[in-house]
Amino acid sequence: MKLKNRILALVLSVVCVMPLAACGERGSGSDLNRPTDNTKTQLNVFTFGDGEFATRWLKKARDRFEAEYAETKFEPGKKGVQINIDPQKLSGTDLQIRIPSSNDDIFFGERMFYNDYVKAGLCLDITDIVTEQKLPGEEKTIADKMTESQQKFFTVDEKIYGVPHYSGGMGIAYNVDFFDDNALYFKKDWKDTPEDPFTSRTASDVSEGPDGKPGTYDDGLPVTYEEFYVLCDYIADNITSAKPLLWNGVVYDEYLTDLMFFMYADYEGADQFDLSYTMDGTLKHAVKSISDGNVELKEPFEIEPTTNGYEVYKQAGKYYATEFMSTIIQNSDWYDKTCFSRNYSHLEAQKNFLLTEEYGGYTDYAMLIDGNWWESECDATITNMVQKYGDKASKYTRNFGWMPLPRPDYITHKEQKYTMCDDMLSFAFIKSTIDPSKIFAAKTFLQFVNTDISLIEYTETTNTPKALLYEIPDKSKLSNYGRSFMTLRENSDIVFAYNGADIYCNNAASFGIYTWQTQVDGTVYKNPIEPLRNGASVKDVFDGIVKNGETLWNNMIK
């Protein structure tokens, strides 16, 4: 795969997607002020973010690594290694331009365009430890834990400069305790009694849920958009002091668009989703026409990047995701107005989701639109609640789950496997200008954090997955939410918001979230949320997405 010059404005590159701290603000978990032991090899390690999610897993791995290699001479005259963690909210181009002057040696980041970093000469060649050397104590290499698509993507001119890091994306967390207490699970034939559609999860008349199998993790959960709307209406109309939905207001447009992106991926399925990055294959869900909300699809046809790749922007999954979000926005009794306040942060939303009436809150929120990292991110709130209310407030006692996303009425999870997307663009690499005397130590640490022991420890610590192939044989150390998320993941196809195809690698900044830009009544919006809030029709917003996509395609290097 050859890298070509790309005519793309740097302003399109992703920067700090979640502006919760100033870009470049050093995290409170930094230990660059840790006393330096100059008898040991010094490694400075950058990690994106702040707080427990960014640093706790890394500190555990650091402590084990320092102990295990205490007698190893990584460079002349020194024995052992000291790893100093440097958490910062830097990503994308902001991070890219600071790497040459950074004191950090190893980087664990997100929202980074891998090929741009490689082309800029910022990443050390680590092909040997990825494809050739087996991991410590294992019979596998790091490459063995990567999908075929990942291996292709991370290989540039037959060399590898980075490895996948964490896996994340937007979805819907739900309060299982709230659902249980209020018996909010659909009956098998709920349409026969629409005034009384729900039952308990353990009842004999509970529906099979999205996977179409009885007695599994998703029994009674909404399968279709219609069922999701019925659920929200029922909560809003019948449960005192309760709201169906909650989300972060500071970056509501990005959070809600990200949810649309994941609903689109799930609707399209793995093969059709990948087609939106390769533009090469049989397109099955291209919209032919829309009339009164009814969608007519074209017959399947072949596309390829240089002639008609723009057809991917007509995929029906984008229309249906837009329709879903429009319905949510229009039903203002389903959420608080603070969800559209730029002063309402992700931490406040998470806290309010946790603080039900039982724990001193004013409202019981049934569902939270957030990233899969939400529980780890609000660890401080959970810790304070446990101190005040005891173990009953613990994440190992309270029950939260990750909800399979609903689909349009005519397509069910039974007909197509659930598809989970990872859009974090997260990878780890060693800086190319690292002191040569520290390369061996840096490579050894990068291997160490990708052993099964470290991957499992990461998931047990964060209750989220790494973007690699590994199993969690014992989920007892996970929170109830963590078990729910990992169970759903194990029963899903996993797709990534990147691809090794030349059309993607040469135009990475024009893919992903940028394909949701829309043109409505002559105005270009960076995502569909504002025009939907302003009353634009689903068709007009979708048509604008298609038009914007064609513009993106026309400007691509092919």
N, C-alpha and C positions, 0 to 999 in steps of 0.2 A: 504494500500500500504506500503510494508516494504522496508526500505532502506537497501541495501546490500553494502558490501565493493566493491569498484570499483578499478580495476587495470588500472588506466589511468594516464599518465604522466601529471603533472601540467602544463607543457608547452603547452598542448593542450587547456588549459582554455583560454577563451577570455580575452584579456587585452584591452588597450586603442585602439579601432578600428580606430578611427580617430585621428592620431597623430598631432593635430593642436596646441596643447600646451603640454608642458612636463607633463607626468603622475604625478599627485599629485600637479600640480600647482594650487594654490588657486586663484579662480576667482576674477575678479575686482568687482563683485557684493557682495563680502563678507561683512557681517556686524558683524563679531565676534569682531571687535573693537568698536562696538556700546557701549556707556556707560551703564554699568550694573546697574540695579535697583534691589538691593538685597531684597527689600520688596516684590518682585514678584517671582513666580516660574520661573526658567530659563530652557528653552529648546533649545538645539542646533540642527539645522536641516541641514543635508547634502543633496545637490542636485547635480546631475551629470552635468558638463559642466560649461559654463561661458556665460556672456552676457544676453540679454533679454529673450531668449528662456528658459534658465535655471532658471531665478530668478523672472521675472516680475510677472508671475502668482502666485508664492509663496509669494511674497511680498504683493500682493493684499489679498490673503487668510490670511496671517499673520496679516495684519492690521485689517481685519474684526474680526478675532478670538480674538485678544487682546482687541478690543473694546467690543465685546459681552460678554467676560468672565472677564471683568475688576474687578468685585466684587466677583468672585468665589475664594474660598479658596481651592486650590488644595493640599496644604500641610500646616501643623501647622505653625502659626506665619507669614504666607504670604498671600497676596491677589492679585489676578490677575496673569498674565503670560507674560513673555517676551520671544519672539521667535527670535533666532539669526540664520541667514541664512549663510551657509557655502558651496559655490559652488566650486567643485574641479573636475578635469578631471581624476577621478579614476574609474575603473570598473573591473569586472572580479576578477581574483586572486589577482591583485594589491590592490584592495579595500578589499578583503576578509582578507588578512593578516594584514591589518592596523586597522581593526575595533576594536580589543581588546584594542588597545592603543588610540583610537580616543576619543575626547571629545564630539562627536556628539551623540545624543540620538535617532533621527529618520533619516532614510535614504530613499531618492528617487533616485534610481539608474537605470542603464541599463547594458546590456551585462553581466548579473549575472546568474550563474547556481543555481537556487533556492534550489535544493536538497543538493548541496554542502554546501551552507550557513547554512541550517537547520542541516545537519549532523555535521557541525563544532560547533554547539551550539551557533550561533551568533544571532539568532532571537528569540524574545520574543513570547510566545504563546498569540495570539490575537483572539482565536476562539470566545470568548464571544462577542467582538465588531463586528465580521464579520458575524456570523450566528445567534446570539441570540438577540442582542440589536438593536432595530430599530434606524435608523439615526435621528438626531435632526430635529423635524418638519416634519418627513415623516413616511409613513407606510411601508417602505422597509428597509431591512438590506443591508449591502454591498454585501453579498452573492447573494441577489436577483438581483443585477446588474452584476453578473458574469455569463458567459455561463456555461453550464453543464460541458464542457471540462475544463474550468478554475477552477471550484469548485473541480473537481477531482484532477487536477494537484496540487493545493495549499493545499490539504488535505494530511497530512503525519501522519500516525498512528492516524487518527481521530482527528488531531489537525491542525490548520491553523496558519502559522507564517508570512504570507505576503499577500499583495493584489496587483492586477495589477496596474501599474502606467500609463505612457503615451504609446500611440500607434504610431508606426512609421515604415516607410519602404521606399524603393527606388522606383522611378517611373519617369515619364516624365512630367515636367511642360511645358506649351506652352504659347506663347505670343498671346493671343486672339486678341489684337489690330492689331498685325502684320498679323495674319490670315485673319482678317476682311478687312484690308486695301488692301491686295493682293488677296482677294477672293480665299482662299486656301481650299475650302470645296468640296469634291467629288460630282460629279453629280450622279444621280441614275444609269444611263447607261453609265458611263464614258468610258468603253471599246469600245463603238461604235465610240467615238471620242478621241482616246488615245493622240492625239496631243493637245487636249484642254479638259483636264479631270476635271477642277475645275469650281466652281461657287460660289456665295455668300451664306452665311448661310440662308438668308431669302428668297432665290429664290425658285420658285415652283419645280425646278428640282434637288434640293439638295437631297442627299441620306439620308437614315434613320439612318445611323451611326451604331456603334457597338451594340446598344440595339435593333435595328430592329424596332424602333418605331418612327413615324414622330413627329416633333414638340417638341423634347426633347433636353436635354443639349448637346448631342453628335452628333447631325445631321452633316453629312458631314465629320466627322473625320475618319481616316483610320481604317478599320475593320481587314484587313489581312496584313501579312508581305509585300506582293506584293504592296499593296496600300501605306504602309509606305515608301517603297523604291521609289515608283513613286513620292511621296511627296518630299522626300529628294532630288532626282535628279532634280525635277522641280525648287526647291528653289535654289540649287547650280548653275543650268544652266541658269536661267531666271531672277533672282532678283538681281540687282546690289548691291554690298556691303552687301550681306546677306550670312549666313551659316545656314544649318539646325540644327546642334547640338553643344552642349557645355557641358563640365563636368569638375569636379575637377581633377587636375593632380597629386596632392600630393599622394593621395591614389586611383588613377584611377583603379587599379586592383580590389580593394575592392568595389568601387562604381559600376563598370561594372558587376562584378560577382553578386553583390546584385541585380542589375536589372535583370540579368538572373534568379536568384532565384525567383523573383516575377513573371516573365513571365512563369516560370515553374509551379508555384502555380496556376496561372490563367488558364493555359492550362489544368492542371489535374483536377481542381475543388476541392471543399471542401473535399469530401469523399476520393478521391484518394490521395489528398495531406496528409490528416491525416494518411492514410495507410503507408506513408513513415516514420511515427513516431511510429506507433503501430506494423507494419509488421504483421498484423493479419486481414485477410479478402480476398475479391476477387480483384485481381489485373487485371485491364482492359486494360492498355496501355503499357504492357511490349514489348520492341522491340525484334522481332525475327531475323530480318536481315535488312541490309542496303545495297542497291546496286545503285550506281550512284545517290545518294541523295534520292532515293525512300525508304521509310520506310515500312516494313511489320511487323504488330503486331501479337503477339501470341493470341490465343483464351483466353478469361478470365479464370483464374485459381486461386485456393486458395493458400494463403501463411500463414505462421505462424513463429514466431520469431526463434524458435530453429532448424528448419529444412531447410527452404528455404527463410528466411527473406531477404537474399541478393538480391532477385529478384527485390526489389523496386528500386534498383539503375539503372535498365534498363528502367525506365519509359520514355516514348517518350517525355514528356515535357522537359526533360533535353537535349535531342537531338535538339529539335526545338529551344530552347533558345540559345543553342550553335551556331546553324545555323544563327540565327538572329544577334548575337554578331559578328560572323565572317564576315557577310556581312557589318556591320557598320565599323569594323576595316579596311576592304579591300578598302572601299570607302573613301580615305583620303581627297577628296574634300568636304566631308560633315562636316568636323570639322577642327579646327586649330591644328597645331602640338603641341601647348602648352598644349593641353588636355592630353598629355603623358609626360609632364614635371613635375618632382618631386618638382619643385619650384612654381607651379601654384596652389594656394590654393582654397578651396571651396568658401572663401569670395571673391576672385578675380573673379572666374567664375560667382558667383551670381551678382557681381557688373557689369560685362560685359554684362550679360543677361539683366540687368535693363537699362544700358547706351546704348540705341539705338541711332541712328544718331540724332534723335530729341533731345536727352538729352546729346549731346556732345560725344557720342561714335563713333567708327569707323566702327562697324559692327552691323547689326541687326541679332540677333540669334533667330531662330524660337522656339527652344526647348532646355530645360535644363534637363539633367539627374542628379537628386539629390534626397534627402530625402523629405518627405512631409513637413518637418520643414523649408524648404529653405527660405521662405519669412520672417518668424519670425527671422531666424538666421541673415538675412542681414538688420535688422531694422535700424541700424545706417546709412547704405547707403541710404535707402529710406528717412530717416529723413533729411539727408544732401541735397538730391535732392529736397525735398519739400521746404527747406529753400532757395534754389537757383532758382527753377522754379515755386514755388507755388503749389497750390492744384492739378493741373493737373498731378503732379508727385506722388500723393498720391496713396497708395495701394487700397484706396477706390474709386479712380477715374480710374486709369489704370486697365486694364483687363487681368489677367492671369488665366489659368485654369489647371486642372489636367487631363491628357489624359488617357482614357481607353487604356490599353495595347493591341496592335494588336495580332492576333493569326495566326497560319499557315492557308494557303488558304482554306483548306477543312472544317475547324471548325469555326463557327461564334459565336458572343455573343448572337445571337438570339436563338441558339440551347442550350446554356449553360450559366447560370447566371455568371456575372462577379465575380471573386474571388479576394479579396484583402487580402494580408498577412501582419501580424505584426511580425517582427523578432527581436524586440528590446530587448527581455528578460528583460523587465523593470518591477520592482515591488518596493513596499514600505514596510518597516518593522521598528520595534522598536528594538533597541539593547537589547540583553538579559541581559546585565550587567548594564542596566540603574539603577540609584539610585531609589530604590523602592518608595521613596516619590514622584517621578515624573511620575510614571507609569500612574496614573489616568489622568494627564494633557496630556501626550503623546497619550494615547488611544483616549481621547476626540478630540485632534487635528486631528488624523488620520481619525476619523469618520467625522469630520467637512469638511475636504477637499474632501470627497467623497459624500457629499450631492449633490442633483441636482443643487442647486444654485452654488456650487463651481465647479462642473463639467462643467456647462454651462459657467461660468466665465473663466475657464481654456481655453475652446475652443474659446471664444470671444477674449481672450488675445493673444493666440498663433496661432489661425486659424488652429489648429490641434486637434485631438481627444484624449481623455483618452481611455484606453483599457477596458472600461466598457460599459454596455448597458444603454443608456440614449438618450433623444431626445433634439434637439435644435428647440424649437417651433417657434422662431423668428430669422431668419438668417440675419436680417438687420444690426446687429452690426459686422458681419464678413466682411472681405475684399472680393473683387470679387473672388480672388483665394480660400479663405476659404470656400465660398459658393459652389464653384465648387467642391472642394475636399469632403466636407461633403455630397453634393448631390450624388456624385458617391459612396461614402461609404454607404449611406442609400439604394442604389440600388444594393448592393453587398453582397455576402457571405463573412464573415470575418473568417479567419483562423489564428492560432497562431503557431509560430515556437517552440512549446513545447507541451507536452502531458503527461497525467497521467499514461500512460502505463508503466509497469515495465521495459521493454526493453529500453525505453527512460530515465526514472528516474535513472536507474543504469548506463547509458552510455551517459549522456547528452552532454558531450564534443565531442562525435563522430557524432553528428547530425548537422543539419543546414548547415552553410557555409562550414564545413569540408567535406561534401559529394560532394563538387565541386573540391576537389583535383583530379589531373589527372596524369597519368603516360604515357609519350610519348617518344618513342625511348630510354627507359631505364632511363629517368629523371623524378623525381617526382616534380610536380608544385603545389603550394598551391592553385591555382585556374587556370581556363582555359585561362586567358587573355594573358599571355606571350607566350604560345605555339601557340595561334591563331595569335599573332603579328608576330611570327617567321615563319608563313606560314604553320603550321600543318593543316591537313584536319579536317573538322568537325567530320568525322567518327573516325579518330584516337583519337581526344580529347575525344569524347564520350566514345569510347572503354576504354580509360584510366580512365575516371570517373567510369565506371562500375568496372574495375579491382581494383581501389582504394577502392570502396565501398565494394567489397567482402573482401578485407583485413580488413577494419573497422569492418565488421560484424564478421569475424573470431575471432577478438580480443575482442568482446563484452562479457560481463557477461550476460548470458541468464537465 
